[in-house]
């Protein structure tokens, strides 16, 4: 009997328009999995929760300001999950800055990411 080894399925979701792929390759790959990997989803939510508490200056991560562009330039295996993940992460960060007048910008951006992920 012959055993055939199949190569792992590679999900291609980056259209080459994402500057984060070159700048933050590990975090880019992690974020690409938020719609299919619970660990990636938890990592995104932990980053959102701690964004205003910890100093990420020296970390190779895509910050909240880049999440909307990230969502817009990628395709998702499960678009509804991706929409919920990025929407929740943006909302978490936005709630922390609600008293500074930036909440309206975050709310507007949240609507944008939902629309982009659905399309």
MOURZI-V836457 format. One record per helix or strand of 3 or more residues. SS is the DSSP state (H for helix, E for strand). FROM is the first residue (numbers start at 1). TO is the last residue. If there is no record, write none. Layout:
BEGIN
ss->SS from->FROM to->TO
ss->SS from->FROM to->TO
END
This chain:
BEGIN
ss->H from->20 to->23
ss->H from->25 to->32
ss->H from->38 to->50
ss->H from->64 to->72
ss->H from->79 to->96
ss->H from->98 to->100
ss->H from->103 to->118
END
